[in-house]
Amino acid sequence: VIGPSSSPEARIMKISLNSSERIPILTSQILDDPYCMAMDWNGHNLYIANKVSQTIEVVRTQGAQYRATLLNNDQSPTTVAQPVAIAVDSDRGLFFWLDRGAGAAPPKVARADLDGKNPLVIVSNDLSELDHIALDTANQRVYYSESKAGRISSVTYDGQDRHYVLNDPGKQPRGLAFFNNRLFYADSAFDSVEVATITGDGQPPRFTHFKKDVEQLVNIKVMSPKPSSLSHPCHTNNGNCEHLCIPRAFSQHQCMCATGFTLEGTTRCKLFDQSFLLVATRTRITGLPLGEEHSKAIAMEPISGTSITAIDFEFESKSIFIAESAGPNRGIQRVTLGSGEVKNVVRDNFGSFSIRSIAVDWVNYNLYFINVDSDRTHVEVCQLDGKHRKILLSTKTETPTSLAVDPIGRYIFWADQGQKPSIQRAFLDGSNRQVIVHEHISEPTDLVVDPNSHMVYWTDAKLDGIYRVRSDGGTPELVRSDIAAAAGISLLGQTMYWTDNRLDKVFAATK
């Protein structure tokens, strides 16, 4: 039996029918994220739809619990917006999900291969609030419920022959299950479980009571041995797959790697070693591949947080540095990709001090950061392990908000949002401080140094643009205008990436 937990962390636990031992399958720091799940009986994988992070992922349940994100909110017609139910046909290599939609994404019934490829919307019109799903795998039909409308509908795997099995506003079908040509549903309006035989003759089935007086009905499932063959390749040494064995139709299979890894050959996995973009919100960090061949993938396992304020990356050690201003991880942590190892770098912040910005010196292996409380701001430095921490600048009259380092040019730069907004620089030890921009600047939000040209780029939220200047100062040059709420910025080669907080999007353009 596999079910969600009600602990402060969102968990999915596995419980043996013969004992009370609970085995964790998945832990998420995002509360109320895992919303529904379905078991792949051939690959021994669990498919999970996440409502908050808007993803569908797969987790291996036997051996090492490798985890891969299959679909996300990519704003396509098959986007995952608000998934509420999921079901798997392991023999045909398919999963189906119900999505209530959100924003511009309409509600839908959709399907995809078990590896997340070939997503397809099979129902998109005349849908009310979708609730539960069940599959008739023998006849390849999907059953889904809309409890507020009192409806249960049936449709083929391809979206054909749609018709009502139940259409009664007085009913509230809150759960569905299909077994041996019988369809069960839980009716929360009458505290009962109903059942009907599906004859396939086109006539509406007649539902009768299966169980009465069952209070607070939420969902139902039928437990029965699946007719899978012991000869399925995923049953032998996990199909020789290092991470995940994914069933396909006709007893075929393919190997898949966990998020943050790529296939090496056909069975082995290696750490994702191409360039990717780190994108942080207040509660989540995601890695987005930059190459077209990985455009639908995620380059690393997402990292959750409570109040993330800044991130940076050290390539040699494959480490992500994360600053949080509140919560149990207040300070700076270091997460190593692949191993998931987490180390505290800066924890002993006093009083109301919180980290606002961080920058990694990848040449000298130092970490610079801005530390802020109600009446003063520090620019500090420490080694990448947090040792030898030192205050380089302390001010009560200025408001440094963002920090960048140019270890090749041997300068640090910071943006000041105070009464006299500016861009300033100093040597790596904090000496020889200079103002390099004090005009044509209003509300600088983030800045970055081009390691090739040593030009300093920054976003300005009030002037709605991206600007740049030589590292020794001069007249700022407008690079990009008409940005609604410019926030973060990053550079790679000739490409510039930036975030827009008003539109909640990431953009890219030639710099």
N, C-alpha and C positions, 0 to 999 in steps of 0.2 A: 504494500500500500504506500503510495507516495502522496504527500499533501503539504500545503503551506503551513508556516508557523506564524504565531501572533506575537513573537518577540520583537523588541525594538528594531533589530535588524530584520530585513526581509529574508526568510529562509525557506528552503524546500527540503523536507526530511523524507527519508525512506524508513518504513517500519515493517518488519517481518510479521506475517500473520501468526507465526508460531512463538513470537516473543514480543516484548515491549521495547526492545532496543531501537533507538532512533539513530539513523545514520544520515549525516548532512550530505545533501546532493549539491546544493547551491546556496551561497550567502551573498546578499546584495546590501550595500549600505544605503540604497535608495528605498525608503519606506514605501510600501504599497506598490512596488514595481512589478514583481512577478505576479501576474493576474490569472493566467490559465495555462494549462499544460496538457500534453498528450504523449503517450509512450510509443516508441518505435520498437516493436517486439522482435524484429530481426536484428537490428543493429544494437539493441540495448541502449538506446539513446533517448533522452527526454527532450521534447520540444516545448519551449516556454515562450509565451507571448508577454511582453512587458509593457504595461500601460503608461508608466511615467516616462521611461526612456524611449518609448515608441520603437521597439525592436522585437524581432523574433529570433531566438537563438536556440542552439542545440547543445546539450551537455551529455557527455559520456557518463553512464551510471555504474559501469563495472571497471575496476582498475582505476588508473589515474583519471580524474574528472576533468578532462579537457573540454573546453567551452568555446564555441564559435558563434559569432553574430551572422545571421543569414540575410535578414532584411531589415531596413530601417526607414525612417521618414525621409526619403529622397525626393519627395514632392512629385513623384511620377504617378500615373494612374493606379499603380499597385502599391503605393506608399503605405507604410504601417503608421496609422494615425492614432487610433484608439481600439486596439484589439481586445476582444472580450471572450472569445472562445476559439479553441483550436482542436483539430482532430487529425489523426495520422492513418494512412493506408500503407503499411510497411511493405506489403507484397507488391504494390504497384509503384512504390517509391514516391508517394505524394503526401503533402499535408495541406489541409484546408483551414482557413480561419475566417471568423466574422469580425468586421471592423465597423464601428459606429461612425467613423469619420470625425474630423475636427478641422476647423478653419475652412480652407478651400477644398479639403479632401472629403468627398461624399461617402456615405456608408456603402458597404459592399460585402459580398461573399466572394472569396478569392482562394486560389490554390497556387502551389509551387512544387517543384521537385524537392526532395528531401535535402538537397544541398543548397536550396534557396534559388536555384536558377529557374528560368522559364516561368516567372510569376504570371498569373492570368486571372482577370476578374471574370467570374461566371454569372454573378447577379449584381446589378447596380441600380435598378429602378424599382419604385414602389416598395421601399423598405422603411419600416418604422424603427423602433429601438431594438436592435438585435440582441439576443441573449445567449442561446446555447446551440450546440451543433452535435450531430451524430452521423455516422457513416454506415450505410449498408454496403459493405465491401464486396459481397457476392454479386449484387446487381449494379454496383457502381453508382449509387445514389447518395445525395447529401440531404440531410434533414436539418432544418434550422428553425429556431423559435423566436417569436416576437411577443413577449409576455403581455406588454401593455395593450397590444392589439388583439390578444387572445388567438394568435395564429401559430401554426406549424406548417411550414412549406417543404416541398420535396422538389429536387431538381437533379438532373444527371450530372456526372462529373464534368461534363462540358458545358453545363448551363442550359441544357435543353429540357423540354417536357416539364416545365414548372407548373406546379399546382398545389392547392391547399390540402393538407391532411386534416387540419383542424382550423376552423374559422369561427370562433365564438367569443365575442367580447367579454362574456362572463367568466371565461377561463383565464388562468395565469400560468402558462407552461414555463416553469422555472428551470427545468432540467430535462435532458433528453438522453436516451440510451436505446440502442438497437441490438437485438439478438434473435437469431433463428426466425426471421420474418415477423418478429414482434417489435413494435415500437412502444417504448415506455416514456411517460413524461411525468414530472413532478408538478402538481398544481398547488401553489401556495395559497390560493384563494379558498380551497376546500381542505387543505392539510391532507392531501391524498396523493398516491401514486397511481396513475391510470395506465392501461395497456390496451393495445389493439393489434390484431393480426393484419399485416399488409398483404393483400391478395394479388395486387398487380392487375386487377380487372378494371381499373379506372373508377371504381365506386369508392366513396368516402368510407374510411374504416369506422367501425363502431367501437368506441372506447368504453371500457368497463373498469371498475375499481380493482386494483391489484393489492393496494394496502391503504387503510384508512387511518385517520387520527395520527398523522405524523406532523408534529408541529415544527415550525420554522424551517420548512423545506428550502434548500438552496440549490442542490444539484444531485444527480444520481449517476451511477456507473454500473455496468454489468461486469462482474468478474468471471472470466471463463478462460480455459486454455486456448491459446491462439493456434491455428492450424499451420504454424510455421514449421518448416522442415529443419531437422538437426543438421542437414547437409548445407544449409545456407552458409556461404563463405564467411559472413561476419561472425558466425558461431565458432570458427576455428582460428585461434590466435588473433582475434579481432580483425580477420581478413588480411593479416600481415600489415595492417595499418598502424603506424606509430601513434597516431592521435585518435582519429574518429573513423569508424567504418560506416559508410552511408549506403543503405540499400537502394537499389534501382529495380526497375521492372524485370521480370523474367529471371529472378534469383541472381541478378548481377549486383555488383557493388563497386564503389570507388572510395578512395581514401581522401580524407579532408584534414586539414590542419587547424589547430586552435587559432583564435583571433590573435594576431601579432606574429604568426608564423606563415611560411609558404612552403608548398610542396617542393621537395628535392627528389627528382625522379617520380615514381608513382606511389611510393609507400612512406618515404621518410619526410621529416619536416625540419626546416631551419628557420631561425629568427628572421623576421622581415628586415631586409638589409638595404632597402631603397629609401630615398628621401620621402618624408611625409610631413604633413602639417599638423601641429598640435593645436587643438581648439579647446578653450576652457570656458565653462560657464561657472556660476557660483557653486554648483554642486557636482560638476562632472567634467572630466578631461577625456577627449576622444582624439585618436590619430587618424587622419584622412590621407590616403595615398594620393600622390600627385600624378601618377601615370594613368593613361586612359585604360590600360589593360587591367587596372585594379580599381576602376572608378566606383564600383559598387561595394568594394571591400572596406574593412576597417583595419588599420595598420597595427593596432595594439589593443590589448584588453582595456576597455574604458576604466578610468579611475574615478571613484566617487569621493566627494568631500562635503564639508558642511558650509564653509564660507571661503572659497578659493578666491584669492586676490591677484596672484601672479604665478607664472610658470616659466621655466627655462630648461635647457637640455644640454647635457655633456655627451658628445657622440662617442668618444673613446670607450667610456665605461657603460654606454647605453643607459644613462641615468637621467631621470626627470626630476627636477627640483620643483617643489610645490609649496607655495606660501598660503596659509590660511589665517584669517583674522579672528576666528572664534571657533568654538567647539573643542572636541577632544584632541584634535591635531593642530591646535593653535601654535603657530611658529612656522618652521620650514622643515619639510621632510624630503627624503631622497628615495625614489622608487627605481629599482633596476628592472629594465625590461627583460622579459623571458623568465627570470626566476621569480619576479614579483616581490623580491626582498625589499623591505621598508626600513629605513634608518632615520632617526631624528638627527637633524643638523643644528637647528636653533630652536630650543625649547624654553630657555629660562628668560622669557620676556617679563619685565616687571610692570606692575600696575596695569594701565590701560594701553600699553604699547602694542602695536600690531604691525605686521609686515605689509607694505603697500606694493613694492616692486622688487624684483630680483634680477640679477644678470650674472652669467657664468663667464669667468675668464678661463677659456679652454687652453691657454698656453701656460699660464702660471698656476692653474688649478686652484683658483680662489673664487669665492662667491661674494658679490656685492649686493647689498639690499638697503632699502629705505624703511626705517622703523619710525612709527608715528604714534604720538599720544595727543591729548587734548591741547597742549600748549607748546610742544616742541617736536622737532623732527631730527632724526639722526640719519646720516649716510654711513653705513658700516661695511666691514669686510671681514671675512673669515676664510679658512681653508675649506675645501669641499666637504670635509668631515666635521666641520663646525669648530675646529680648534683654532686657537690664536685669534680670537675675535677682537676687533678694534673699531672704535668710533673714529671716522675720518672727518666728519663735519657734524656740528650740532647747531641748530638754529631755532629761534623762537619767532623770527620775523618773516621767514620765507616758507614756502610750501612745496618742497620737492615732491613730485607725484610719480615720476617714471625715470628709470635708470637704464643705461646701456653701457657696454664696455667695448673698447677697441684694443685688445691686447697687443696687436701688431703695431699700431700707432702709439700704444702705451698711454691711452687716455681713458678716463671715465666721463660720461656725459649724463646730465640729468635735466629734466624739464621741471620748471617751477610755475605753479598756478597761482602764486601769491598776488599781492596788490600790483606788483610790477612783473608780469609774466615774462619768462626768459628761458633760453637754453644756455646751460653753463657746462664747462668742462674743467677737469683737473687731471694732474698726473695720477697714476694708479695708486700712489700713496696718499692722495688727497691734497697734495701741495700744488702751488702754482694755479690757483683757481682763477678762471676767467669767464666773463659773460660773452658768448659768441652770437647770441640773437636777443634783441630787446625791442625790436620793432616788427610790425606785421605778424604779431603773435598775440593770441587772446586766451585760449583755454587748451593748452597742450595736454593730450591724454596719454600718449604712448610715443616712444621713440626707439629707433634702431639704427645701427651703424652698418653701412655697406662695407664688408671686409675687403672688397677689391678697390673701390674708389675712395673709401674712407669718408664718403659723404654721410651726413646725419639726416635721417628722415624722421618726421614726426606727424602725428595726426592732431588736428585742432577741431574740437567739437563745436566751438562757437563760430569759427570761420568756415565750417563745413568743408574742410579740405585736407589734403596731404601736402606737406611742404618738405623742402630739403635745403641744406646749406653746406658749404665746405666745412671741414673739421676745425679750421681756424677762424670761422665766422664769415661775415659778409651779408649781402642782401638775400633774404630767403626767396626761394623759387617755388612757385605753385606747381605741383606735379599733377594733382588730381582735384577737381572741384565738384561741387554738387553732391557731397556725401552727407546724408541726413544726420547721422550722429557717429562721426568717426571715433573709433575706439582703439583696438589693438592693430599692430602693423608688424609684418615680417617680410624678409627679402630672401630670395634664392635665385642666384644667377641674374638673369634679366627680368625676372618676374617679381611683382610686388603683390602681397596678400594683405587684406585688411578686413576688419569686422565693422559692421554697422549695427549699433545697439538698438536703433529705432526700428530697423527692418529685420533684426535678428538673423542676419545672413553674413556669409563670408564671401568676399569678392577677390578676383585676381585680375591683374592687368600688367602689361609691360611697363616697366618703370621709366 
